[in-house]
Amino acid sequence: KAEIFGRELLINQPLTLTNCKVAILAWDDSTIKISGELESEYDTNDSQAVCYINASYILNEMRLKSHYSRKIGPKIIITGAKSSGKSTLTKTIANYAFRVGWNPILADLDPSDNMITPPGCIGASIMDFLLPNDLIGSNALSFFAGTTNERHKDFRELYGR
């Protein structure tokens, strides 16, 4: 049994992904065939996956409690330093929620590492799909936020006044 961000990899079912970073988690000894070019790869036994699954379980319990009391479910903001695992945690929590029947709203506020919108945009979408997904969310609301190039943080530098 193996997963990408909580998205189960099905036996003998190819999954096509392009231009994305993924973390494959294998719960048992697994053989995974990867075709194409890889930018980098590494193998580790030091994973935050158990913490992510525990967080997903707690959030599911909170959603159920909210559902039965007819209240709005939990809202989460994930922040952290660059390359600290924010996107991995977000995708994993969203995928586990979707797998058990919820359709969470995912807001993507990082125009340089988009999960649901075109490059350079911020947006939100009701999750009716698993991540990673080569398709832009069919119901995504997106706004162009500017360049994804770190050198161009000031819009005036790019477009003038």
N, CA and C of each residue as an Amber inpcrd file, in Angstrom:
protein
   483
   0.8570000  -1.1780000   0.0000000   0.0000000   0.0000000   0.0000000
   0.8980000   1.2330000   0.0000000   0.6680000   2.1260000  -0.9580000
   1.4620000   3.3430000  -1.0620000   0.5540000   4.5230000  -1.4000000
   1.0080000   5.7170000  -1.0520000   0.2180000   6.9330000  -1.2510000
   1.1090000   8.0800000  -1.7100000   0.4840000   9.0260000  -2.3870000
   1.0990000  10.3240000  -2.6570000   0.2130000  11.3570000  -1.9750000
   0.7180000  11.9750000  -0.9210000  -0.0370000  12.9780000  -0.1570000
  -1.4140000  12.4580000   0.2710000  -1.4920000  11.2140000   0.7250000
  -2.7700000  10.6580000   1.1450000  -3.6290000  10.1390000   0.0080000
  -3.1670000  10.2800000  -1.2140000  -3.8760000   9.7570000  -2.3950000
  -3.3590000   8.3540000  -2.6540000  -4.2340000   7.3730000  -2.5070000
  -3.8220000   5.9810000  -2.6440000  -3.3630000   5.6870000  -4.0680000
  -2.2140000   5.0180000  -4.1760000  -1.7380000   4.5500000  -5.4700000
  -2.3280000   3.1660000  -5.6970000  -3.1020000   3.0160000  -6.7400000
  -3.7790000   1.7570000  -7.0240000  -2.8360000   0.7960000  -7.7410000
  -2.9540000  -0.4620000  -7.4220000  -2.0940000  -1.4850000  -8.0120000
  -2.3760000  -1.5840000  -9.5010000  -1.3130000  -1.5640000 -10.2900000
  -1.3660000  -1.6830000 -11.7570000  -2.2250000  -0.6160000 -12.4200000
  -2.3870000   0.5360000 -11.7810000  -3.1090000   1.6690000 -12.3600000
  -2.1350000   2.8320000 -12.4870000  -1.7230000   3.1670000 -13.7080000
  -0.7750000   4.2710000 -13.8550000  -1.3810000   5.6000000 -13.4130000
  -0.5450000   6.4480000 -12.8630000  -0.9320000   7.8010000 -12.4790000
   0.0350000   8.7410000 -13.1770000  -0.4750000   9.6030000 -14.0380000
   0.3730000  10.5130000 -14.8000000   0.4130000  11.8600000 -14.1080000
   1.6160000  12.2930000 -13.7910000   1.8330000  13.6000000 -13.1740000
   2.9530000  14.2930000 -13.9310000   2.8050000  15.5920000 -14.1410000
   3.8520000  16.3350000 -14.8270000   4.2100000  17.5760000 -14.0200000
   5.4840000  17.8980000 -14.0240000   5.9940000  19.1260000 -13.4030000
   5.5040000  19.3380000 -11.9810000   5.6240000  18.3380000 -11.1440000
   5.2120000  18.5150000  -9.7570000   6.1470000  17.7490000  -8.8300000
   6.2020000  18.2230000  -7.6120000   6.9690000  17.5470000  -6.5770000
   6.0110000  16.6480000  -5.8050000   6.4160000  15.4160000  -5.5510000
   5.5750000  14.4940000  -4.8070000   6.3960000  13.7800000  -3.7420000
   5.6940000  13.3320000  -2.7290000   6.2770000  12.4850000  -1.6960000
   5.4810000  11.1920000  -1.7000000   6.1480000  10.0990000  -1.9640000
   5.4940000   8.7910000  -1.9860000   5.7200000   8.1380000  -0.6360000
   4.6380000   7.7150000  -0.0190000   4.7070000   7.0410000   1.2650000
   4.2680000   5.6000000   1.0700000   5.1470000   4.6640000   1.4180000
   4.8170000   3.2400000   1.3460000   4.6830000   2.7140000   2.7630000
   3.5150000   2.1680000   3.0830000   3.2650000   1.6620000   4.4320000
   3.9500000   0.3250000   4.6610000   4.0990000  -0.4600000   3.6130000
   4.7620000  -1.7570000   3.6790000   5.8220000  -1.7830000   2.5930000
   6.5720000  -2.8770000   2.5260000   7.5060000  -3.0320000   1.4160000
   6.7220000  -2.9860000   0.1190000   7.1170000  -2.0880000  -0.7560000
   6.3880000  -1.8890000  -2.0090000   7.3660000  -1.7400000  -3.1570000
   6.9180000  -2.0960000  -4.3300000   7.6630000  -1.8320000  -5.5430000
   6.8530000  -0.8300000  -6.3450000   7.4620000   0.3000000  -6.6390000
   6.7780000   1.3680000  -7.3640000   7.5780000   1.6680000  -8.6250000
   6.9250000   1.6280000  -9.7540000   7.5830000   1.8990000 -11.0270000
   7.3620000   3.3650000 -11.3880000   8.4530000   4.0710000 -11.6050000
   8.3940000   5.4790000 -11.9880000   9.0590000   5.6110000 -13.3450000
   8.3570000   6.2290000 -14.2920000   8.9470000   6.4520000 -15.6060000
   9.0910000   7.9480000 -15.8320000  10.0390000   8.3070000 -16.6620000
  10.3100000   9.7110000 -16.9270000  11.5070000  10.1930000 -16.1340000
  11.7660000  11.4710000 -16.2230000  12.9230000  12.0500000 -15.5600000
  12.5540000  12.5530000 -14.1740000  13.4580000  12.3580000 -13.2340000
  13.2890000  12.8590000 -11.8740000  14.3220000  13.9400000 -11.6220000
  13.8740000  15.0240000 -11.0140000  14.8130000  16.0840000 -10.6580000
  15.6730000  15.6460000  -9.4840000  15.0370000  14.9910000  -8.5160000
  15.7770000  14.4680000  -7.3660000  14.9410000  13.3740000  -6.7110000
  15.5890000  12.5670000  -5.9120000  14.8900000  11.5340000  -5.1570000
  15.6920000  11.2140000  -3.9060000  15.0010000  10.7750000  -2.8810000
  15.6720000  10.3110000  -1.6770000  14.7550000   9.3580000  -0.9360000
  15.3400000   8.5640000  -0.0890000  14.6160000   7.5660000   0.6880000
  14.8790000   7.8540000   2.1620000  13.8270000   7.8560000   2.9570000
  14.0030000   8.1440000   4.3760000  13.0100000   7.3460000   5.2130000
  13.4060000   7.0510000   6.4020000  12.4870000   6.4470000   7.3630000
  11.9560000   7.4940000   8.3260000  12.4840000   8.7150000   8.2240000
  12.0720000   9.8190000   9.0860000  10.9640000  10.5900000   8.3830000
   9.7300000  10.2560000   8.6910000   8.5920000  10.8550000   8.0020000
   7.6290000  11.4700000   9.0020000   6.9800000  12.5350000   8.5840000
   5.9430000  13.1660000   9.3830000   4.5700000  12.5790000   9.0890000
   4.5210000  11.5140000   8.2760000   3.2480000  10.9600000   7.8090000
   2.3230000  10.5760000   8.9580000   2.8440000   9.9840000  10.0150000
   1.9880000   9.5750000  11.1260000   1.3540000  10.8030000  11.7770000
   2.1160000  11.8790000  11.9150000   1.5600000  13.1250000  12.4730000
   0.4660000  13.6770000  11.5640000   0.6800000  13.6200000  10.2450000
  -0.3100000  14.1190000   9.2950000  -1.5950000  13.2940000   9.3700000
  -1.4590000  11.9950000   9.5000000  -2.6300000  11.1140000   9.5890000
  -3.3770000  11.3660000  10.8950000  -2.6380000  11.5420000  11.9810000
  -3.2760000  11.8520000  13.2660000  -4.0370000  13.1680000  13.1830000
  -3.4280000  14.1710000  12.5510000  -4.1030000  15.4660000  12.3860000
  -5.3660000  15.2970000  11.5430000  -5.2930000  14.4900000  10.4910000
  -6.4560000  14.2460000   9.6350000  -7.5710000  13.5610000  10.4140000
  -7.2140000  12.6140000  11.2710000  -8.2050000  11.9170000  12.0920000
  -8.9060000  12.8940000  13.0410000  -8.1200000  13.7470000  13.7010000
  -8.6870000  14.7320000  14.6360000  -9.6060000  15.6950000  13.8940000
  -9.1820000  16.1540000  12.7080000 -10.0240000  17.0540000  11.9100000
 -11.3120000  16.3710000  11.4680000 -11.2280000  15.0970000  11.1330000
 -12.4410000  14.3690000  10.7480000 -13.4160000  14.2950000  11.9180000
 -12.9110000  14.0450000  13.1120000 -13.7690000  14.0210000  14.2980000
 -14.4210000  15.3900000  14.5250000 -13.6540000  16.4580000  14.3110000
 -14.1990000  17.8020000  14.4610000 -15.2740000  18.0730000  13.4050000
 -15.0440000  17.6120000  12.1720000 -16.0390000  17.7870000  11.1060000
 -17.3320000  17.0480000  11.4450000 -17.1870000  15.8170000  11.9280000
 -18.3830000  15.0430000  12.3000000 -19.1630000  15.7360000  13.4080000
 -18.4590000  16.2120000  14.4290000 -19.1110000  16.9110000  15.5370000
 -19.8410000  18.1540000  15.0280000 -19.1870000  18.9120000  14.1550000
 -19.8080000  20.1110000  13.5790000 -21.0140000  19.7390000  12.7270000
 -20.8800000  18.6840000  11.9490000 -21.9730000  18.2470000  11.0770000
 -23.2160000  17.8890000  11.8970000 -23.0210000  17.1160000  12.9430000
 -24.1640000  16.6740000  13.7500000 -24.7740000  17.8020000  14.5780000
 -23.9890000  18.8270000  14.8890000 -24.5410000  19.9600000  15.6390000
 -24.9290000  21.1100000  14.7040000 -24.8820000  20.8360000  13.3820000
 -25.2690000  21.8100000  12.3540000 -24.4930000  23.1230000  12.4530000
 -23.1920000  22.9760000  12.6290000 -22.2970000  24.1320000  12.6650000
 -21.2720000  23.9990000  11.5510000 -20.5860000  25.0950000  11.2720000
 -19.5320000  25.0860000  10.2630000 -18.3330000  24.3370000  10.8290000
 -17.7150000  23.5230000   9.9950000 -16.5810000  22.7010000  10.4090000
 -15.3210000  23.5060000  10.6770000 -14.2420000  22.8040000  11.0090000
 -12.9960000  23.4730000  11.3850000 -12.3770000  24.2430000  10.2200000
 -11.7030000  25.3280000  10.5650000 -10.9570000  26.1250000   9.6010000
  -9.4930000  26.0480000  10.0070000  -8.6050000  25.8630000   9.0410000
  -7.1860000  25.6740000   9.3280000  -6.3720000  26.6420000   8.4830000
  -5.3810000  27.2360000   9.0760000  -4.3800000  28.0140000   8.3430000
  -3.0400000  27.3550000   8.6190000  -2.3310000  27.0010000   7.5600000
  -1.0400000  26.3410000   7.6990000   0.0370000  27.3280000   7.2650000
   0.9480000  27.6320000   8.1740000   2.0370000  28.5550000   7.8820000
   3.3590000  27.8970000   8.2680000   4.4380000  28.4630000   7.7970000
   5.7540000  27.9460000   8.1540000   6.8120000  28.4740000   7.2170000
   8.0350000  28.1210000   7.5250000   9.1830000  28.5540000   6.7340000
   9.1830000  27.8550000   5.3700000   9.9690000  28.3900000   4.4480000
  10.1040000  27.7960000   3.1260000  10.6040000  26.3590000   3.2630000
  10.0230000  25.4640000   2.4910000  10.3900000  24.0400000   2.4680000
  10.1980000  23.3510000   3.8200000   9.2140000  23.7940000   4.5960000
   8.9720000  23.1930000   5.9090000   7.8830000  22.1220000   5.8800000
   7.2380000  21.9140000   4.7220000   6.2230000  20.8730000   4.6100000
   4.7920000  21.3770000   4.5910000   4.5970000  22.6870000   4.4020000
   3.2450000  23.2550000   4.3890000   2.3840000  22.6450000   3.2870000
   2.9160000  22.5720000   2.0820000   2.1500000  22.0240000   0.9570000
   1.8910000  20.5420000   1.1430000   2.8650000  19.8080000   1.6400000
   2.6820000  18.3800000   1.8850000   1.5750000  18.1560000   2.9000000
   1.6080000  18.8910000   3.9990000   0.5670000  18.7640000   5.0180000
  -0.7960000  19.1400000   4.4560000  -0.8700000  20.2300000   3.7170000
  -2.1330000  20.6950000   3.1430000  -2.7240000  19.6570000   2.2070000
  -1.9190000  19.1530000   1.2770000  -2.4070000  18.1600000   0.3160000
  -2.8430000  16.8800000   1.0190000  -2.0720000  16.4550000   2.0160000
  -2.3970000  15.2200000   2.7270000  -3.7050000  15.3520000   3.4870000
  -3.8700000  16.4410000   4.2210000  -5.1080000  16.6580000   4.9800000
  -6.3080000  16.7630000   4.0330000  -6.1420000  17.4930000   2.9390000
  -7.2330000  17.6470000   1.9710000  -7.5990000  16.3010000   1.3390000
  -6.6040000  15.5160000   0.9660000  -6.8810000  14.2210000   0.3390000
  -7.5410000  13.2440000   1.2990000  -7.0830000  13.1950000   2.5540000
  -7.7380000  12.3040000   3.5200000  -9.1920000  12.7330000   3.7610000
  -9.4390000  14.0300000   3.8160000 -10.8180000  14.5050000   3.9860000
 -11.6740000  14.0770000   2.8010000 -11.1520000  14.2470000   1.5970000
 -11.8910000  13.8670000   0.3940000 -12.1420000  12.3590000   0.3610000
 -11.1520000  11.5770000   0.7650000 -11.2810000  10.1130000   0.7310000
 -12.3700000   9.5860000   1.6640000 -12.6650000  10.3170000   2.7430000
 -13.7120000   9.8490000   3.6610000 -15.0450000  10.5550000   3.4250000
 -15.1520000  11.2930000   2.3050000 -16.4490000  11.8160000   1.9120000
 -16.6790000  13.3030000   2.0940000 -15.6870000  14.0440000   2.5460000
 -15.8460000  15.4840000   2.7060000 -15.3740000  16.1960000   1.4520000
 -15.8400000  17.4120000   1.2540000 -15.3770000  18.2770000   0.1780000
 -14.8880000  19.5850000   0.7890000 -13.6870000  19.5710000   1.3600000
 -13.1950000  20.7950000   2.0040000 -12.9330000  21.8970000   0.9810000
 -12.9300000  23.1150000   1.4530000 -12.5430000  24.2500000   0.6130000
 -11.0620000  24.4820000   0.8370000 -10.2990000  24.4660000  -0.2390000
  -8.8570000  24.6550000  -0.1630000  -8.5160000  26.0240000  -0.7260000
  -7.8990000  26.8530000   0.0840000  -7.4110000  28.1600000  -0.3720000
  -5.9090000  28.0430000  -0.5900000  -5.4650000  28.3990000  -1.7670000
  -4.0470000  28.3300000  -2.1300000  -3.5410000  29.7560000  -2.2910000
  -2.7290000  30.1970000  -1.3370000  -2.2720000  31.5860000  -1.3310000
  -0.8050000  31.7270000  -1.6950000  -0.2260000  30.7090000  -2.3080000
   1.1760000  30.7460000  -2.7180000   1.2540000  30.7420000  -4.2350000
   1.4300000  31.9090000  -4.8640000   1.4340000  31.9640000  -6.3270000
   2.6280000  31.2590000  -6.9670000   3.6510000  30.9200000  -6.1740000
   4.8180000  30.2700000  -6.7610000   4.7320000  28.7480000  -6.7100000
   3.8150000  28.1850000  -5.9430000   3.6910000  26.7250000  -5.8280000
   2.2100000  26.3690000  -5.8150000   1.5900000  26.4880000  -6.9740000
   0.1400000  26.3440000  -7.0660000  -0.3200000  24.9030000  -6.9700000
  -1.3990000  24.7070000  -6.2330000  -2.0230000  23.3880000  -6.1320000
  -3.2930000  23.3210000  -6.9610000  -4.0010000  24.4450000  -7.0930000
  -5.3280000  24.4180000  -7.7180000  -5.5500000  25.5250000  -8.7360000
  -4.5640000  26.4010000  -8.9320000  -4.7390000  27.5310000  -9.8360000
  -3.5730000  27.5990000 -10.8250000  -3.7100000  28.3930000 -11.8800000
  -2.5890000  28.5780000 -12.8070000  -1.4200000  29.2790000 -12.1100000
  -0.2030000  29.1610000 -12.6560000   0.9510000  29.8470000 -12.0680000
   0.7190000  31.3450000 -11.9340000   1.1800000  31.9030000 -10.8340000
   1.0510000  33.3330000 -10.6040000  -0.2630000  33.7430000  -9.9740000
  -1.1180000  32.7840000  -9.6520000  -2.4380000  33.0910000  -9.0960000
  -2.5740000  32.5950000  -7.6600000  -3.5080000  33.1900000  -6.9530000
  -3.9810000  32.6690000  -5.6830000  -5.4450000  32.3040000  -5.8930000
  -5.9680000  31.3990000  -5.0880000  -7.3560000  31.0290000  -5.3090000
  -7.8770000  30.0520000  -4.2850000  -9.1030000  29.6330000  -4.5060000
  -9.7550000  28.6690000  -3.6290000 -10.6410000  27.7720000  -4.4740000
 -10.8630000  26.5510000  -3.9610000 -11.6940000  25.5970000  -4.6750000
 -12.3310000  24.6380000  -3.6890000 -13.5560000  24.2460000  -3.9880000
 -14.1710000  23.1530000  -3.2570000 -13.5140000  21.8850000  -3.7790000
 -12.9800000  21.0900000  -2.8890000 -12.2430000  19.8880000  -3.2970000
 -13.2000000  18.8180000  -3.7960000 -13.2150000  18.6360000  -5.1210000
 -13.9680000  17.5370000  -5.7110000 -13.0160000  16.6650000  -6.5230000
 -11.7480000  16.6640000  -6.1060000 -10.6950000  15.9190000  -6.7940000
  -9.5680000  15.6620000  -5.7900000  -8.7170000  14.6970000  -6.1240000
  -7.5630000  14.4010000  -5.2870000  -6.3450000  15.1490000  -5.8020000
  -5.4540000  15.5100000  -4.8950000  -4.1990000  16.1600000  -5.2430000
  -3.0720000  15.1330000  -5.1950000  -1.9900000  15.2580000  -5.9250000
  -1.7900000  16.2470000  -6.9750000  -2.6480000  15.9140000  -8.1790000
  -2.9330000  16.9390000  -8.9410000  -3.8150000  16.7920000 -10.0810000
  -3.2790000  17.7020000 -11.1720000  -3.0810000  17.1700000 -12.3530000
  -2.5700000  17.9950000 -13.4470000  -3.5920000  18.9960000 -13.9580000
  -4.8440000  18.8290000 -13.5460000  -5.8970000  19.7320000 -13.9950000
  -6.1090000  20.8300000 -12.9700000  -6.4040000  21.9970000 -13.4240000
  -6.7710000  23.0920000 -12.5280000  -8.1760000  22.8080000 -12.0280000
  -8.4230000  23.0680000 -10.7480000  -9.7360000  22.7880000 -10.1690000
 -10.8570000  23.3390000 -11.0300000 -11.8320000  22.5070000 -11.3480000
 -12.9100000  22.9140000 -12.2430000 -13.7660000  24.0230000 -11.6460000
 -13.7910000  24.1110000 -10.3290000 -14.5870000  25.1510000  -9.6950000
 -13.7120000  26.1400000  -8.9380000 -12.4370000  26.2290000  -9.3360000
 -11.5060000  27.1220000  -8.6460000 -11.8090000  28.5840000  -8.9700000
 -11.7980000  29.3870000  -7.9410000 -11.8780000  30.8300000  -8.0820000
 -10.4540000  31.3310000  -7.9470000  -9.9190000  31.9640000  -8.9860000
  -8.5150000  32.3680000  -8.9260000  -8.3490000  33.8260000  -9.3270000
  -7.3100000  34.4110000  -8.7520000  -6.9590000  35.8070000  -9.0130000
  -5.4810000  35.8700000  -9.3360000  -5.1340000  36.5770000 -10.4040000
  -3.7370000  36.7240000 -10.7620000  -3.0490000  37.6050000  -9.7270000
  -1.9970000  37.0870000  -9.1430000  -1.2960000  37.8220000  -8.0820000
   0.0050000  38.4290000  -8.5800000   0.4440000  38.0730000  -9.7620000
   1.6830000  38.6270000 -10.2980000   2.6500000  37.5200000 -10.6700000
   3.8700000  37.9070000 -10.8640000   4.9010000  36.9710000 -11.2860000
   5.1920000  35.9300000 -10.2130000   5.6760000  34.7820000 -10.6410000
   6.1200000  33.7680000  -9.6870000   7.6210000  33.8640000  -9.4650000
   8.2630000  34.8080000 -10.1320000   9.6990000  34.9890000 -10.0120000
  10.0130000  35.7770000  -8.7430000  10.8420000  35.2160000  -7.8870000
  11.1730000  35.8530000  -6.6120000  11.8350000  37.2320000  -6.7900000
  12.4870000  37.4490000  -7.9380000  13.1690000  38.7240000  -8.1550000
  12.1980000  39.8760000  -8.3870000  10.9420000  39.5850000  -8.7030000
   9.9800000  40.6200000  -9.0580000   8.8840000  40.7490000  -8.0210000
   9.2520000  41.1080000  -6.8180000   8.2630000  41.2290000  -5.7550000
   7.4690000  42.5350000  -5.8600000   8.0450000  43.5570000  -6.4540000
   7.3980000  44.8500000  -6.5510000   6.7520000  44.9840000  -7.9320000
   5.4350000  45.0950000  -7.9820000   4.7310000  45.2110000  -9.2520000
   5.1360000  46.4480000 -10.0300000   5.5130000  47.5140000  -9.3570000
   5.9280000  48.7280000 -10.0670000   7.1580000  48.4710000 -10.9000000
   8.0520000  47.6260000 -10.4020000   9.2590000  47.2800000 -11.1520000
   8.8830000  46.6060000 -12.4630000   7.8150000  45.8030000 -12.4350000
   7.3900000  45.0990000 -13.6430000   6.5480000  45.9550000 -14.5770000
   5.5790000  46.6750000 -14.0260000   4.5610000  47.3180000 -14.8480000
   4.5420000  48.8290000 -14.7650000   5.3980000  49.4010000 -13.9700000
   5.3590000  50.8440000 -13.7970000   4.1870000  51.2450000 -12.9140000
   3.8280000  52.4970000 -12.9060000   2.7330000  52.9680000 -12.0490000
   1.3930000  52.7340000 -12.6620000
